[in-house]
């Protein structure tokens, strides 16, 4: 099961990957306010879930607004691609520019993953696919058993992530989306970092950036 929360004034989609064994992974803990922190942790407690991973699609400040609180609460590292670590360390400075009161992330423990690496949340497989272009360190998480891909800000419903921020690159993003994401089956759900869900088949046919 994949549970959706939407947090902070940028309306970031935070996902819980929940296995039948009641183990779960938090993807992009974007909680900005204390009531959002409580919403996430209370759901995990009420459902008797055990957090095994804290995953980042990428380290832009809107996606990591609640990262320190979650890492400290569950006493575990954040799992991300190594290329995103510089952004993570700069979170406090970027937060002041973007209107986020983000804690310093410089001392957080980081566990890095590579393109193609398989993680396990209980018996649920999570494949990490490196899809840079929106920013360095951007990962999409493919869940074959759920027939879904969590795309962060790389791919949206009939759109793509912006590439005009530091480290962005339009040709790279297009190439990676076509070779690493649109190769998934048509019936896979696309679960983006903002906005509504889509499907791979629809994006392949109707997304004007990719057709």
LOMI-209789 format. One line per 5 residues: number of its first residue (from 0); their letters; for each residue y, z, x of C-alpha. Coordinates in nm, 3 decimals. Example, Ala and Ser with C-alpha at 12.3 -4.5 7.8 and 13.67 -1.06 7.14 Angstrom:
BEGIN
0> as> -0.450,0.780,1.230; -0.106,0.714,1.367
END
This chain:
BEGIN
0> xxxxx> 0.000,0.000,0.000; 0.357,-0.065,0.109; 0.626,0.162,-0.035; 0.991,0.051,-0.029; 1.300,0.268,0.014
5> xxxxx> 1.656,0.136,0.046; 1.892,0.346,0.256; 2.255,0.368,0.374; 2.568,0.168,0.296; 2.416,-0.145,0.454
10> xxxxx> 2.127,-0.120,0.204; 1.850,-0.138,0.464; 1.493,-0.167,0.343; 1.274,0.107,0.493; 0.901,0.068,0.438
15> xxxxx> 0.606,0.305,0.439; 0.274,0.145,0.530; 0.020,0.368,0.354; -0.353,0.349,0.427; -0.625,0.459,0.184
20> xxxxx> -0.695,0.749,0.422; -0.340,0.880,0.349; -0.219,0.794,0.697; 0.113,0.614,0.707; 0.372,0.447,0.929
25> xxxxx> 0.748,0.459,0.874; 0.919,0.125,0.942; 1.296,0.135,1.011; 1.400,0.490,0.915; 1.752,0.399,0.806
30> xxxxx> 1.837,0.726,0.630; 2.210,0.788,0.673; 2.268,1.087,0.444; 2.078,1.413,0.418; 1.963,1.332,0.064
35> xxxxx> 1.807,1.010,0.199; 1.624,1.206,0.468; 1.496,1.434,0.195; 1.390,1.143,-0.025; 1.170,1.004,0.251
40> xxxxx> 1.019,1.330,0.377; 0.961,1.469,0.029; 0.773,1.156,-0.076; 0.552,1.182,0.233; 0.485,1.549,0.159
45> xxxxx> 0.423,1.500,-0.214; 0.177,1.219,-0.148; 0.001,1.428,0.118; 0.054,1.161,0.383; 0.014,1.197,0.759
50> xxxxx> 0.264,0.999,0.967; 0.093,0.825,1.260; 0.366,0.581,1.369; 0.743,0.537,1.353; 0.805,0.164,1.392
55> xxxxx> 1.122,-0.038,1.449; 1.164,-0.404,1.363; 1.475,-0.389,1.584; 1.730,-0.137,1.705; 2.049,-0.239,1.526
60> xxxxx> 2.229,0.075,1.420; 2.188,0.027,1.044; 1.809,0.026,1.085; 1.793,0.341,1.300; 2.046,0.566,1.124
65> xxxxx> 1.779,0.830,1.059; 1.558,0.769,1.361; 1.631,1.088,1.553; 1.575,1.308,1.246; 1.243,1.139,1.168
70> xxxxx> 1.117,1.150,1.529; 1.205,1.519,1.557; 1.064,1.608,1.215; 0.727,1.443,1.282; 0.730,1.513,1.656
75> xxxxx> 0.639,1.165,1.769; 0.788,0.874,1.964; 0.941,0.560,1.823; 0.732,0.245,1.865; 0.927,-0.073,1.943
80> xxxxx> 0.948,-0.372,2.176; 1.079,-0.296,2.524; 1.354,-0.559,2.496; 1.520,-0.349,2.223; 1.555,-0.033,2.430
85> xxxxx> 1.903,-0.119,2.556; 2.028,-0.148,2.197; 1.864,0.183,2.112; 2.046,0.358,2.396; 2.377,0.208,2.279
90> xxxxx> 2.330,0.321,1.918; 2.593,0.595,1.922; 2.864,0.358,2.049; 2.772,0.081,1.805; 2.758,0.334,1.522
95> xxxxx> 3.123,0.428,1.567; 3.216,0.059,1.537; 2.996,-0.005,1.232; 3.083,0.310,1.039; 2.766,0.507,1.113
100> xxxxx> 2.768,0.863,1.246; 2.456,0.800,1.453; 2.316,1.056,1.695; 2.269,0.973,2.061; 1.927,0.810,2.104
105> xxxxx> 1.920,0.816,2.483; 1.654,1.083,2.520; 1.416,0.972,2.244; 1.062,0.908,2.358; 0.974,0.540,2.325
110> xxxxx> 0.633,0.378,2.303; 0.655,0.003,2.363; 0.440,-0.274,2.216; 0.387,-0.637,2.318; 0.370,-0.959,2.120
115> xxxxx> 0.030,-0.985,1.955; -0.057,-0.617,1.994; -0.256,-0.464,1.709; -0.174,-0.115,1.582; -0.387,0.081,1.338
120> xxxxx> -0.256,0.299,1.058; -0.586,0.445,0.952; -0.794,0.134,0.884; -0.488,-0.081,0.816; -0.415,-0.336,1.090
125> xxxxx> -0.055,-0.399,1.190; 0.002,-0.698,1.420; 0.325,-0.703,1.620; 0.482,-1.047,1.651; 0.785,-1.081,1.877
130> xxxxx> 1.051,-1.285,1.699; 1.378,-1.265,1.898; 1.690,-1.460,1.812; 1.859,-1.216,1.575; 1.864,-0.968,1.861
135> xxxxx> 1.652,-0.873,2.163; 1.343,-0.672,2.078; 1.302,-0.800,1.722; 0.945,-0.761,1.592; 0.782,-0.871,1.268
140> xxxxx> 0.485,-0.663,1.152; 0.198,-0.863,0.999; -0.041,-0.678,0.768; -0.342,-0.901,0.692; -0.505,-0.657,0.450
145> xxxxx> -0.184,-0.640,0.247; -0.114,-1.014,0.284; 0.240,-0.925,0.391; 0.482,-0.948,0.681; 0.771,-0.708,0.737
150> xxxxx> 1.037,-0.930,0.893; 1.331,-0.697,0.964; 1.645,-0.908,0.995; 1.468,-1.218,1.129; 1.384,-1.372,0.790
155> xxxxx> 1.530,-1.308,0.445; 1.477,-1.457,0.100; 1.588,-1.820,0.156; 1.793,-1.718,0.460; 1.765,-1.597,0.820
160> xxxxx> 1.921,-1.326,1.030; 2.264,-1.378,1.181; 2.271,-1.489,1.544; 2.636,-1.430,1.633; 2.589,-1.070,1.750
165> xxxxx> 2.525,-0.979,2.117; 2.186,-1.111,2.224; 2.154,-1.346,1.927; 2.033,-1.702,1.974; 2.000,-1.948,1.685
170> xxxxx> 1.756,-2.200,1.841; 1.526,-1.919,1.954; 1.520,-1.760,1.609; 1.440,-2.089,1.435; 1.166,-2.175,1.685
175> xxxxx> 1.005,-1.832,1.662; 1.016,-1.823,1.283; 0.852,-2.165,1.262; 0.580,-2.090,1.519; 0.514,-1.719,1.463
180> xxxxx> 0.592,-1.650,1.095; 0.574,-1.969,0.887; 0.223,-2.023,1.024; 0.105,-1.736,0.802; -0.067,-1.824,0.472
185> xxxxx> 0.152,-1.926,0.177; 0.061,-1.621,-0.031; 0.182,-1.365,0.225; 0.472,-1.156,0.096; 0.788,-1.157,0.307
190> xxxxx> 0.936,-0.806,0.314; 1.282,-0.831,0.474; 1.518,-0.574,0.620; 1.771,-0.631,0.342; 1.748,-0.778,-0.007
195> xxxxx> 1.457,-0.895,-0.217; 1.107,-0.995,-0.113; 0.983,-1.353,-0.093; 0.666,-1.543,0.005; 0.581,-1.752,0.308
200> xxxxx> 0.509,-2.060,0.096; 0.847,-2.037,-0.074; 1.030,-1.993,0.255; 0.850,-2.289,0.410; 0.946,-2.507,0.112
205> xxxxx> 1.291,-2.384,0.010; 1.457,-2.207,0.303; 1.719,-2.462,0.411; 1.732,-2.316,0.764; 1.361,-2.384,0.817
210> x> 1.278,-2.701,0.624
END
